[in-house]
Amino acid sequence: MLYKGSCLCGEITFVIEGEFERFFFCHCERCRKDTGSAHAANLFSSTAKLSWLSGENKAKTFNFNSDGHVKSFCTTCGSALPNIQMDGKLLVVPAGSIDSEIHIKPQGHIFFANKANWDNDLEKVPKFEQLPNGN
Protein backbone atom coordinates (compact mmCIF):
# COMPACT_ATOMS: atom_id res chain seq x y z
CA MET A 1 0.00 0.00 0.00
CA LEU A 2 0.95 3.59 -0.56
CA TYR A 3 -0.43 6.17 1.86
CA LYS A 4 -0.20 9.91 1.26
CA GLY A 5 -0.22 12.34 4.14
CA SER A 6 0.23 15.98 5.05
CA CYS A 7 -0.02 18.57 7.78
CA LEU A 8 -2.93 21.01 8.07
CA CYS A 9 -1.18 23.92 6.32
CA GLY A 10 0.08 21.63 3.52
CA GLU A 11 3.71 22.67 3.82
CA ILE A 12 4.72 19.13 4.80
CA THR A 13 3.78 16.17 2.64
CA PHE A 14 4.89 12.57 2.85
CA VAL A 15 4.20 9.04 1.64
CA ILE A 16 4.30 5.79 3.52
CA GLU A 17 4.91 2.61 1.58
CA GLY A 18 3.90 -0.61 3.26
CA GLU A 19 1.37 -1.92 5.73
CA PHE A 20 0.41 -0.98 9.25
CA GLU A 21 0.40 -3.84 11.75
CA ARG A 22 -1.36 -2.04 14.59
CA PHE A 23 -3.88 0.77 15.11
CA PHE A 24 -4.54 1.88 18.68
CA PHE A 25 -6.32 4.66 20.54
CA CYS A 26 -4.01 5.68 23.40
CA HIS A 27 -5.57 7.25 26.49
CA CYS A 28 -2.36 7.91 28.43
CA GLU A 29 -1.97 11.37 29.92
CA ARG A 30 0.85 12.26 27.53
CA CYS A 31 -1.15 11.36 24.42
CA ARG A 32 -4.12 13.33 25.73
CA LYS A 33 -1.81 16.34 26.21
CA ASP A 34 -0.31 15.84 22.73
CA THR A 35 -3.69 15.84 21.02
CA GLY A 36 -5.81 17.96 23.34
CA SER A 37 -8.37 15.19 23.00
CA ALA A 38 -9.61 12.03 24.69
CA HIS A 39 -6.96 9.91 23.01
CA ALA A 40 -4.35 9.71 20.28
CA ALA A 41 -5.12 7.58 17.22
CA ASN A 42 -1.83 6.07 16.01
CA LEU A 43 -0.85 3.56 13.35
CA PHE A 44 2.24 1.41 13.89
CA SER A 45 4.51 -0.42 11.46
CA SER A 46 7.81 -2.22 11.79
CA THR A 47 8.20 -2.60 8.00
CA ALA A 48 6.64 0.43 6.24
CA LYS A 49 8.90 3.18 4.90
CA LEU A 50 8.38 6.91 5.36
CA SER A 51 9.46 9.33 2.63
CA TRP A 52 9.15 13.09 2.97
CA LEU A 53 7.97 14.79 -0.24
CA SER A 54 8.09 18.40 0.98
CA GLY A 55 8.72 20.44 4.08
CA GLU A 56 10.79 17.94 6.05
CA ASN A 57 12.83 20.88 7.37
CA LYS A 58 9.59 22.24 8.96
CA ALA A 59 9.07 19.03 10.98
CA LYS A 60 10.24 19.01 14.59
CA THR A 61 10.44 16.02 16.90
CA PHE A 62 9.97 16.25 20.66
CA ASN A 63 11.06 13.35 22.90
CA PHE A 64 9.52 13.95 26.32
CA ASN A 65 12.28 13.59 28.94
CA SER A 66 14.03 11.28 26.45
CA ASP A 67 11.79 8.51 27.79
CA GLY A 68 10.37 7.28 24.50
CA HIS A 69 7.21 9.40 24.34
CA VAL A 70 7.89 11.00 20.96
CA LYS A 71 5.81 13.52 19.03
CA SER A 72 6.63 15.03 15.66
CA PHE A 73 4.80 18.07 14.38
CA CYS A 74 4.78 20.84 11.78
CA THR A 75 6.45 23.99 13.13
CA THR A 76 4.06 26.15 11.08
CA CYS A 77 0.63 24.69 11.93
CA GLY A 78 1.36 22.27 14.78
CA SER A 79 -0.15 19.22 13.07
CA ALA A 80 1.01 15.83 14.31
CA LEU A 81 3.35 13.99 11.93
CA PRO A 82 4.89 10.52 11.60
CA ASN A 83 8.08 9.68 13.43
CA ILE A 84 10.45 6.77 13.78
CA GLN A 85 11.00 5.33 17.24
CA MET A 86 12.75 2.45 19.00
CA ASP A 87 16.11 3.00 17.29
CA GLY A 88 14.55 2.98 13.82
CA LYS A 89 12.48 -0.16 14.36
CA LEU A 90 9.01 1.39 14.63
CA LEU A 91 7.17 3.89 12.45
CA VAL A 92 4.41 5.69 14.38
CA VAL A 93 1.88 7.61 12.30
CA PRO A 94 -0.93 9.79 13.62
CA ALA A 95 -3.96 8.44 11.76
CA GLY A 96 -5.32 11.94 11.16
CA SER A 97 -2.20 12.90 9.20
CA ILE A 98 -3.03 10.35 6.46
CA ASP A 99 -4.94 11.76 3.48
CA SER A 100 -5.53 8.35 1.87
CA GLU A 101 -8.10 5.80 3.00
CA ILE A 102 -6.85 3.65 5.86
CA HIS A 103 -7.85 0.00 5.52
CA ILE A 104 -6.90 -1.24 8.96
CA LYS A 105 -9.50 -0.70 11.69
CA PRO A 106 -8.61 0.35 15.25
CA GLN A 107 -7.67 -2.72 17.26
CA GLY A 108 -8.13 -1.38 20.74
CA HIS A 109 -7.88 1.29 23.39
CA ILE A 110 -4.57 1.27 25.25
CA PHE A 111 -3.79 2.80 28.65
CA PHE A 112 -7.56 2.86 29.12
CA ALA A 113 -7.21 3.04 32.91
CA ASN A 114 -5.75 6.54 32.35
CA LYS A 115 -8.66 7.85 30.30
CA ALA A 116 -10.11 11.28 31.04
CA ASN A 117 -13.00 11.36 33.50
CA TRP A 118 -15.22 12.94 30.81
CA ASP A 119 -14.47 10.13 28.35
CA ASN A 120 -17.51 7.97 29.17
CA ASP A 121 -20.56 7.06 27.07
CA LEU A 122 -19.43 9.34 24.23
CA GLU A 123 -21.60 7.40 21.78
CA LYS A 124 -24.60 8.91 23.62
CA VAL A 125 -23.50 12.52 23.05
CA PRO A 126 -25.60 14.27 20.34
CA LYS A 127 -24.08 14.30 16.85
CA PHE A 128 -24.19 17.26 14.45
CA GLU A 129 -23.14 17.51 10.79
CA GLN A 130 -21.56 20.91 11.53
CA LEU A 131 -21.17 23.40 14.35
CA PRO A 132 -24.66 23.89 15.82
CA ASN A 133 -25.89 27.46 16.16
CA GLY A 134 -26.28 28.89 19.66
CA ASN A 135 -30.10 29.19 19.61
C-alpha positions in Angstrom: 0.0 0.0 0.0 1.0 3.6 -0.6 -0.4 6.2 1.9 -0.2 9.9 1.3 -0.2 12.3 4.1 0.2 16.0 5.0 0.0 18.6 7.8 -2.9 21.0 8.1 -1.2 23.9 6.3 0.1 21.6 3.5 3.7 22.7 3.8 4.7 19.1 4.8 3.8 16.2 2.6 4.9 12.6 2.8 4.2 9.0 1.6 4.3 5.8 3.5 4.9 2.6 1.6 3.9 -0.6 3.3 1.4 -1.9 5.7 0.4 -1.0 9.2 0.4 -3.8 11.7 -1.4 -2.0 14.6 -3.9 0.8 15.1 -4.5 1.9 18.7 -6.3 4.7 20.5 -4.0 5.7 23.4 -5.6 7.3 26.5 -2.4 7.9 28.4 -2.0 11.4 29.9 0.8 12.3 27.5 -1.1 11.4 24.4 -4.1 13.3 25.7 -1.8 16.3 26.2 -0.3 15.8 22.7 -3.7 15.8 21.0 -5.8 18.0 23.3 -8.4 15.2 23.0 -9.6 12.0 24.7 -7.0 9.9 23.0 -4.4 9.7 20.3 -5.1 7.6 17.2 -1.8 6.1 16.0 -0.9 3.6 13.4 2.2 1.4 13.9 4.5 -0.4 11.5 7.8 -2.2 11.8 8.2 -2.6 8.0 6.6 0.4 6.2 8.9 3.2 4.9 8.4 6.9 5.4 9.5 9.3 2.6 9.2 13.1 3.0 8.0 14.8 -0.2 8.1 18.4 1.0 8.7 20.4 4.1 10.8 17.9 6.0 12.8 20.9 7.4 9.6 22.2 9.0 9.1 19.0 11.0 10.2 19.0 14.6 10.4 16.0 16.9 10.0 16.2 20.7 11.1 13.4 22.9 9.5 13.9 26.3 12.3 13.6 28.9 14.0 11.3 26.4 11.8 8.5 27.8 10.4 7.3 24.5 7.2 9.4 24.3 7.9 11.0 21.0 5.8 13.5 19.0 6.6 15.0 15.7 4.8 18.1 14.4 4.8 20.8 11.8 6.4 24.0 13.1 4.1 26.2 11.1 0.6 24.7 11.9 1.4 22.3 14.8 -0.2 19.2 13.1 1.0 15.8 14.3 3.3 14.0 11.9 4.9 10.5 11.6 8.1 9.7 13.4 10.4 6.8 13.8 11.0 5.3 17.2 12.8 2.5 19.0 16.1 3.0 17.3 14.5 3.0 13.8 12.5 -0.2 14.4 9.0 1.4 14.6 7.2 3.9 12.4 4.4 5.7 14.4 1.9 7.6 12.3 -0.9 9.8 13.6 -4.0 8.4 11.8 -5.3 11.9 11.2 -2.2 12.9 9.2 -3.0 10.3 6.5 -4.9 11.8 3.5 -5.5 8.3 1.9 -8.1 5.8 3.0 -6.9 3.6 5.9 -7.8 0.0 5.5 -6.9 -1.2 9.0 -9.5 -0.7 11.7 -8.6 0.3 15.2 -7.7 -2.7 17.3 -8.1 -1.4 20.7 -7.9 1.3 23.4 -4.6 1.3 25.3 -3.8 2.8 28.6 -7.6 2.9 29.1 -7.2 3.0 32.9 -5.8 6.5 32.4 -8.7 7.8 30.3 -10.1 11.3 31.0 -13.0 11.4 33.5 -15.2 12.9 30.8 -14.5 10.1 28.3 -17.5 8.0 29.2 -20.6 7.1 27.1 -19.4 9.3 24.2 -21.6 7.4 21.8 -24.6 8.9 23.6 -23.5 12.5 23.1 -25.6 14.3 20.3 -24.1 14.3 16.8 -24.2 17.3 14.5 -23.1 17.5 10.8 -21.6 20.9 11.5 -21.2 23.4 14.4 -24.7 23.9 15.8 -25.9 27.5 16.2 -26.3 28.9 19.7 -30.1 29.2 19.6 
